[in-house]
Amino acid sequence: AGQAAPVTGHKTLTPAAVKATILKMMGQGIEADTIAEYVRGVKIEPPLNPEELIDWKTSGIPEVVLRAALAR
């Protein structure tokens, strides 16, 4: 009793929405590995393109998170 129902499927978000969430999480001190796990749980549509990868990297998003986003 009192437990949340299991999540079925993956939430679909745009690259911009995922980036905004990642930056917010980073601002709150959440570790990169934890953020990467979050990213693995969302579907990014459309997939990241090279320009977005560069933008994410220059925004300070760690490589482990970039790899997680590419794996989606």
Disulfide bonds with the S-S distance in Angstrom:
none
